[in-house]
Amino acid sequence: PAPLVVQKFGGSSLADAARIRHVAQLVSARTEQTQVVVVSAMRGVTDELLASAAAAARGQAHWRKPFEALRRRHIDTARELLGAAAGPTCEWLEGRFGEVAETINAIAVLRGAGHGIGEAIGGNGEIWSAHLLHAHLRAHGADYALLDPREVLVVRHEELGAAVPGDEIGRPRR
């Protein structure tokens, strides 16, 4: 069997376009045929998303300005990485940021969120980073597939916390 390489890059490794380019170079330099690359959100993004949701739950409207800065940061990073080809990625990011903004606004209206909503909001940063890295790799001719973990990982919320049923791992979510 061919060797499998798994690489994990944290938020500092994906802090900006220059760091994402560096990660792409590291990934592309590997000679193994099969690689799995796991990425965190860009540095500080998860904390800012969670802070935005918490501020909204307290009825504070100031969550909008830092959230807009996050959106702008991701759009600017996409444009820096992809240049003239950034359109589809920017459009995708705009849509995802719009969805999260609607959720945070609902939290503000309701003055709170149900079980797991904060975690769902905070988890978006990883998805956004994965899309940025993937788009950059593909723009430079690399043949990588993008796997959204929400499509294959099923989590049940139980009395003691979240549980991942063993028979559900790897089965696409419908």
C-alpha positions in Angstrom: 0.0 0.0 0.0 1.1 3.6 -0.8 2.1 5.6 2.3 -0.5 8.0 3.6 0.7 11.4 4.9 -1.5 13.5 7.2 -0.5 17.1 7.8 -2.2 19.5 10.2 -1.7 23.2 10.0 -2.8 25.5 12.8 -4.1 29.1 12.7 -0.7 30.7 12.7 0.3 28.7 9.7 -2.7 30.2 7.8 -2.7 33.7 9.3 -2.6 35.5 5.9 -2.1 35.0 2.2 1.7 34.6 2.6 1.3 31.9 5.2 -1.3 30.1 3.1 1.1 30.2 0.1 3.8 28.7 2.4 1.5 25.9 3.4 0.7 25.2 -0.2 4.4 25.0 -1.0 4.9 22.5 1.8 2.0 20.3 0.7 3.0 20.5 -3.0 6.6 19.6 -2.1 5.6 16.2 -0.7 6.2 13.2 -3.0 3.6 10.9 -1.5 0.7 10.2 -3.8 -1.9 10.3 -1.0 -2.0 13.2 1.4 -4.6 14.4 3.9 -4.3 18.1 4.9 -6.2 19.3 7.9 -6.4 23.1 8.5 -7.5 25.3 11.3 -9.1 28.7 10.9 -6.9 31.7 10.1 -5.3 33.0 13.2 -7.8 34.5 15.6 -10.9 33.7 13.5 -12.5 31.1 15.7 -12.1 33.4 18.8 -13.6 36.3 16.9 -16.6 34.3 15.6 -17.3 33.0 19.2 -17.0 36.5 20.6 -19.4 37.8 17.9 -22.0 35.2 18.8 -21.5 35.9 22.6 -21.9 39.7 22.1 -25.1 39.1 20.0 -26.5 36.9 22.8 -25.9 39.7 25.2 -27.8 42.1 22.9 -24.7 44.0 21.9 -24.7 45.2 18.3 -21.0 45.8 18.3 -20.5 42.2 16.9 -21.1 43.5 13.4 -17.9 45.6 13.0 -15.4 42.8 13.9 -17.5 40.3 11.9 -17.2 42.6 8.9 -13.5 42.8 9.4 -13.3 39.0 9.3 -15.3 38.9 6.1 -13.0 41.6 4.6 -9.9 39.7 5.7 -11.0 36.5 4.0 -12.1 38.3 0.8 -8.8 40.2 0.7 -6.9 37.0 1.2 -8.7 35.3 -1.6 -8.0 38.2 -3.9 -4.3 38.2 -2.9 -4.0 34.4 -3.4 -6.0 34.1 -6.6 -5.8 37.5 -8.4 -8.2 37.8 -11.3 -9.4 34.3 -10.7 -10.7 35.1 -7.2 -14.3 35.7 -8.3 -15.9 32.3 -7.5 -14.0 31.9 -4.2 -15.0 35.5 -3.1 -18.6 34.8 -4.1 -18.6 31.5 -2.1 -17.1 33.3 0.9 -19.7 36.1 0.7 -22.4 33.5 0.7 -21.0 31.7 3.8 -20.4 34.9 5.7 -24.0 36.0 4.9 -25.3 32.7 6.3 -23.3 33.1 9.5 -24.3 36.8 9.9 -27.9 35.7 9.6 -27.4 33.2 12.4 -25.6 35.7 14.6 -28.4 38.2 14.0 -30.9 35.6 15.0 -29.0 35.1 18.2 -29.2 38.8 18.9 -32.9 38.8 18.3 -33.5 35.8 20.6 -30.9 36.9 23.1 -29.3 33.5 23.1 -28.6 30.4 21.1 -29.6 26.8 21.3 -27.3 23.9 22.0 -24.4 23.6 19.6 -25.0 26.9 17.7 -21.9 28.6 19.1 -19.7 25.6 18.1 -21.3 25.6 14.6 -20.5 29.3 14.2 -17.0 28.9 15.5 -16.3 25.9 13.1 -16.8 28.0 10.0 -13.3 29.4 10.1 -11.8 25.9 9.3 -14.1 25.5 6.3 -13.2 29.0 5.0 -9.4 28.3 5.4 -9.8 24.9 3.6 -11.5 26.6 0.7 -8.8 29.3 0.5 -6.0 26.7 0.5 -7.8 24.4 -1.9 -8.5 27.3 -4.4 -4.8 28.3 -4.2 -3.6 24.8 -4.8 -6.0 24.3 -7.7 -5.1 27.7 -9.3 -1.5 26.4 -9.4 -2.3 23.2 -11.1 -2.4 20.9 -8.1 -4.9 18.1 -8.3 -6.4 18.1 -4.8 -10.0 17.3 -3.7 -11.7 19.4 -1.0 -13.6 17.5 1.6 -15.9 19.4 3.9 -16.0 17.5 7.2 -19.6 18.3 7.7 -20.3 16.0 4.7 -18.7 12.9 6.3 -18.7 13.4 10.1 -21.9 12.8 12.1 -22.0 14.1 15.6 -24.7 13.2 18.2 -25.2 15.4 21.2 -25.5 13.2 24.3 -25.8 13.9 28.0 -22.0 13.9 28.5 -21.2 15.9 25.3 -20.7 15.2 21.7 -20.3 11.6 20.4 -19.2 10.4 17.0 -20.8 7.0 16.3 -18.1 4.7 14.8 -20.4 3.3 12.1 -21.2 6.8 10.9 -17.6 8.0 10.2 -17.0 8.4 6.5 -20.6 8.0 5.5 -21.7 11.1 3.5 -24.4 13.1 5.3 -27.6 13.6 3.4 
